[in-house]
Amino acid sequence: MEDSPVLLDIQDLRVSFPLDEGTVQAVDGVNLTIRRGEVLGVVGESGCGKSVTAQTILRIVPPPSRIDSGRILFYPPKADGGKSNGQHAIDLAALKPAGPEIRQVRGKDIAMIFQEPMSSFSPVHTIGSQIMEAITLHQDVSQRQARKMAVELLRLVGIPNAEQRVDNYPHQFSGGMRQRAMIAVALSCQPSLLIADEPTTALDVTIQAQILSLLRSLRQQFGMAVMFITHNLGVIAQIADTVAIMYLGKVVEYGPVREILHNPKHPYTVNLLQAVPRLGKTAGQHLVAIEGSIPGPFTRLPGCPFHPRCSAFMAGRCDVQVPAVTQINATHNVRCFLYEP
């Protein structure tokens, strides 16, 4: 994937929520790159900024959020004939959230699968009408053509009897079927980037496996890139090419998924992997838990944000300075003093 053109380049993104109680720094200097056809996994505990980062790409973060700094450079494939260069980059962070420019990108070039489809679908409109709305918004087709396309999309994502189920309401679908219908909406305009925000969290293990298999096959069929957000390292091992580990709004480790899983560098990544149960290897043993707890949303710790919970904590350094990004190799970097030259 290193030779593929860059599709999305996030540079030093900072997003905060100024509230009456104080300011919440949800995203704190995130740098991420997604190449065409690549699956980027974003992993971290709840509240680390994964979903806010994804929602900021589409400019759908609810108020009172604000982008303090950074750029989100998107390279539309159709604009540059398949070659990425700065002349055709669109800075999504500079666009108005309700402006016509971002509305041309949102849903067409970049689509999103939300965590809970029941709250994402309108309960008073049929599944088919909501898929048709996404189609007619970005494509010049008739209602009859849009309905035919909606049926084909439902069939594509594995909904049985799609011709009849297209007229069903969301409450008539099971959880797994609603998630498949949400994927159908996201695929309606064949986006170049699909953002999946924990799409398997509310599903049982069997349906999770089906959804992951579906996403893998659709990725190959459409050649799209995927940003897969989850807290499940097992899911990341199955689907991702590259993984970014986030903690308190920062990317603390970034690299190829195999290298991260087999050769983790950051103490937080090491602790996460130790907490994963292994079939036959951890039987009868207590799972390793990361000591301490995540600081409150209004607490801004000096130095490395992970230092109060870190087993490799160095007093006078980790609690004073913020570690810079250190390159382990060409594709693997970590934000930790243990690896500074």
C-alpha positions in Angstrom: 0.0 0.0 0.0 3.0 2.3 0.4 3.1 2.8 -3.4 -0.6 3.8 -3.6 -1.5 7.5 -4.0 -2.6 9.4 -0.9 -6.3 9.8 -0.6 -6.6 11.6 2.7 -3.9 13.4 4.7 -4.7 14.7 8.2 -2.1 17.1 9.5 -1.8 18.3 13.1 -5.6 18.2 13.7 -6.8 19.7 16.9 -10.5 19.7 17.9 -11.9 21.1 21.1 -15.3 21.6 22.9 -15.5 24.9 24.9 -18.0 24.3 27.6 -19.1 26.1 30.7 -17.2 23.7 32.9 -14.0 24.1 30.8 -12.5 23.1 27.5 -12.4 19.5 26.3 -9.5 18.8 24.0 -11.0 15.8 22.1 -8.3 15.7 19.3 -4.8 16.9 20.1 -2.4 17.0 17.1 -3.5 13.9 15.1 -1.6 13.0 12.0 -3.0 10.3 9.8 -2.6 9.2 6.1 -5.0 7.0 4.2 -3.9 5.7 0.8 -6.3 4.5 -1.9 -7.5 1.0 -1.3 -6.0 0.8 2.2 -7.8 -0.2 5.4 -6.7 2.0 8.3 -7.7 0.8 11.7 -8.0 3.3 14.5 -7.9 1.8 18.0 -8.3 3.2 21.4 -10.4 3.3 24.6 -13.7 5.2 24.7 -13.2 8.9 24.8 -9.8 8.9 23.0 -11.0 10.9 20.1 -11.6 8.2 17.4 -15.1 9.2 16.5 -14.5 12.9 16.7 -11.6 12.6 14.3 -13.9 10.7 11.8 -16.8 13.1 12.2 -14.4 16.1 11.7 -13.4 14.7 8.3 -17.1 15.0 7.2 -17.6 18.2 9.3 -20.5 16.7 11.2 -19.2 17.1 14.8 -22.0 18.7 16.8 -21.6 22.2 18.4 -20.0 23.7 20.3 -17.0 21.9 18.7 -14.3 23.9 16.9 -11.3 23.1 14.8 -8.4 24.8 16.6 -5.7 24.0 14.0 -4.7 21.5 11.3 -5.6 20.5 7.8 -7.6 17.6 6.3 -6.4 17.3 2.7 -8.6 15.1 0.5 -7.5 14.2 -3.0 -10.7 13.3 -5.1 -9.8 10.5 -7.5 -12.0 11.9 -10.3 -10.3 15.3 -10.1 -6.8 14.2 -10.7 -7.2 11.1 -12.8 -5.8 8.8 -10.2 -2.7 10.7 -9.3 -2.3 12.6 -6.0 -0.7 16.1 -6.0 -1.2 19.2 -4.0 -2.9 21.1 -6.9 -6.1 19.1 -6.5 -6.2 18.8 -2.7 -9.4 20.0 -0.9 -8.8 21.1 2.7 -12.0 19.8 4.4 -11.1 21.5 7.6 -11.4 24.9 5.9 -14.9 24.2 4.5 -18.1 25.4 6.1 -20.0 22.5 7.8 -23.2 23.3 5.9 -21.6 24.7 2.8 -22.1 23.3 -0.8 -18.5 22.2 -1.1 -18.6 19.8 1.8 -22.0 18.5 0.8 -20.6 17.5 -2.5 -18.0 15.4 -0.8 -20.1 14.1 2.1 -21.9 10.9 1.1 -20.5 10.9 -2.4 -16.7 10.7 -2.1 -16.6 10.0 1.6 -19.3 8.0 3.3 -19.8 6.8 6.9 -21.3 3.8 8.6 -22.5 4.8 12.1 -22.2 2.7 15.2 -25.9 2.4 15.9 -28.0 2.2 12.7 -31.3 2.3 14.6 -30.6 5.9 15.6 -29.2 6.7 12.2 -32.3 5.7 10.1 -35.5 7.7 10.2 -38.1 5.5 11.9 -41.0 6.9 9.8 -39.4 6.3 6.3 -38.8 3.0 4.6 -35.3 1.7 4.2 -35.7 1.9 0.4 -36.7 5.6 0.5 -33.7 6.5 2.6 -31.3 4.7 0.2 -33.0 6.4 -2.7 -32.6 9.8 -1.1 -28.8 9.2 -0.9 -28.8 8.2 -4.6 -30.9 11.0 -6.0 -29.0 13.6 -3.9 -25.7 13.0 -5.8 -26.8 11.3 -9.0 -29.0 12.5 -11.9 -31.4 9.5 -12.0 -35.2 9.1 -11.9 -37.1 7.7 -8.9 -37.7 4.4 -10.8 -33.9 4.1 -11.5 -33.1 5.0 -7.9 -35.5 2.3 -6.6 -33.9 -0.3 -8.8 -30.4 0.8 -7.6 -31.7 0.6 -4.0 -32.9 -3.0 -4.5 -29.5 -3.9 -6.1 -27.6 -2.4 -3.2 -29.7 -4.4 -0.7 -29.1 -7.5 -2.6 -25.4 -6.7 -2.8 -25.1 -6.4 1.0 -26.9 -9.7 1.5 -30.5 -8.7 2.3 -32.8 -11.6 1.3 -35.9 -10.8 -0.8 -34.6 -7.4 -1.5 -37.5 -6.5 -3.8 -39.9 -6.8 -0.9 -37.7 -5.7 2.0 -36.9 -2.4 0.3 -40.4 -1.2 1.4 -39.8 -2.2 5.1 -39.2 0.2 7.9 -36.1 0.1 10.1 -37.9 -1.6 13.0 -38.8 -4.5 10.7 -35.1 -5.3 10.2 -32.9 -7.1 12.7 -29.8 -5.5 14.1 -27.5 -7.2 11.6 -29.9 -6.4 8.7 -30.0 -2.7 9.7 -26.2 -2.6 9.7 -26.2 -4.1 6.2 -28.8 -1.5 5.1 -26.6 1.3 6.6 -23.7 -0.1 4.5 -26.0 0.0 1.4 -26.7 3.7 2.1 -22.9 4.4 2.4 -22.2 2.5 -0.8 -24.9 4.2 -2.8 -22.5 6.5 -4.6 -19.5 4.2 -4.6 -17.3 6.4 -2.3 -13.5 6.4 -2.5 -13.3 6.4 1.3 -15.7 4.6 3.7 -15.5 5.5 7.4 -16.8 2.7 9.6 -17.4 3.9 13.1 -17.5 0.8 15.3 -19.9 -0.9 12.9 -19.8 -4.3 14.7 -19.9 -3.2 18.4 -23.7 -3.7 18.9 -23.8 -7.0 17.1 -23.2 -10.6 18.3 -20.1 -12.5 17.3 -21.7 -14.4 14.4 -23.1 -11.2 12.8 -19.8 -9.4 13.4 -18.0 -12.0 11.4 -20.6 -11.6 8.6 -20.2 -7.8 8.5 -16.4 -8.0 8.4 -16.5 -10.5 5.6 -19.0 -8.2 3.7 -16.7 -5.2 4.2 -13.7 -7.1 2.9 -15.4 -8.3 -0.2 -17.0 -4.8 -0.9 -13.6 -3.2 -0.5 -12.1 -5.5 -3.1 -15.1 -5.1 -5.4 -15.1 -1.2 -5.3 -11.4 -0.6 -4.6 -12.3 1.9 -1.9 -10.2 2.8 1.2 -11.7 2.2 4.6 -11.1 4.0 7.9 -12.2 1.3 10.5 -12.7 2.6 14.0 -13.0 0.1 16.9 -11.7 -0.8 20.3 -11.4 -4.4 19.3 -7.8 -5.5 18.4 -9.1 -8.8 17.1 -11.2 -7.1 14.5 -8.3 -4.9 13.5 -6.1 -8.0 13.0 -8.7 -9.4 10.5 -9.4 -6.4 8.4 -6.7 -3.6 8.6 -3.5 -3.0 6.7 -2.3 -0.2 8.9 -3.3 0.7 12.5 -3.2 3.9 14.5 -3.3 3.6 18.3 -4.9 6.6 20.0 -4.9 7.8 23.6 -6.4 11.0 24.9 -6.6 12.6 21.5 -3.1 11.7 20.3 -1.8 9.0 18.0 0.8 7.3 20.2 1.7 4.5 17.7 1.2 4.1 14.0 2.4 1.4 11.5 1.5 -1.8 9.6 -0.9 -4.0 11.5 1.4 -7.1 11.5 4.3 -5.1 12.9 2.1 -3.3 15.6 0.6 -6.6 16.7 3.9 -8.6 16.8 6.3 -5.9 17.7 4.5 -3.2 19.7 6.6 -0.3 21.0 4.5 2.1 23.0 3.7 0.8 26.6 0.0 1.5 26.0 0.0 -0.7 22.9 1.8 -3.4 24.8 -0.7 -3.2 27.7 -3.6 -3.4 25.2 -2.3 -6.5 23.6 -1.6 -8.2 27.0 -5.2 -7.6 27.9 -6.5 -9.6 24.9 -7.5 -13.2 25.9 -5.8 -15.9 23.8 -7.5 -19.2 23.2 -5.7 -22.0 25.1 -2.9 -19.7 26.4 -4.7 -17.6 29.0 -7.0 -20.4 30.4 -7.2 -20.2 34.2 -5.2 -16.9 34.3 -6.4 -13.5 35.2 -6.4 -11.0 32.3 -3.9 -8.2 32.6 -5.6 -4.9 33.2 -4.0 -1.5 32.6 -3.5 0.2 36.0 -5.2 3.5 36.8 -8.0 5.2 34.9 -8.4 7.7 32.1 -8.3 11.3 33.4 -11.4 13.4 33.4 -12.3 15.2 30.1 -11.4 18.6 31.6 -8.0 17.5 33.0 -5.0 18.4 30.9 -2.0 16.5 32.1 1.6 17.8 31.6 4.0 15.7 29.6 2.9 12.4 28.1 -0.8 11.8 28.6 -0.2 8.1 29.4 2.4 8.7 32.1 0.2 8.2 35.2 -0.6 4.6 34.0 2.7 3.7 32.4 4.9 0.9 33.8 8.0 2.5 32.1 7.4 6.0 33.6 10.5 8.2 34.0 10.0 10.8 36.6 11.1 14.3 35.7 10.7 13.6 32.0 7.5 11.8 31.1 5.5 14.1 33.4 7.2 17.2 32.1 7.7 17.0 28.4 5.5 15.8 25.6 7.4 13.1 23.6 7.9 13.8 19.9 7.2 11.2 17.2 10.1 8.8 16.7 10.5 6.8 13.5 11.2 3.1 14.3 11.5 2.5 10.5 10.0 3.9 7.3 6.4 2.9 8.1 6.4 2.5 11.9 6.5 5.4 14.4 5.8 5.9 18.1 5.4 8.8 20.5 7.5 7.7 23.5 10.7 8.8 25.2 11.9 5.2 25.3 12.8 5.3 21.6 14.2 8.8 21.2 17.7 8.7 19.8 
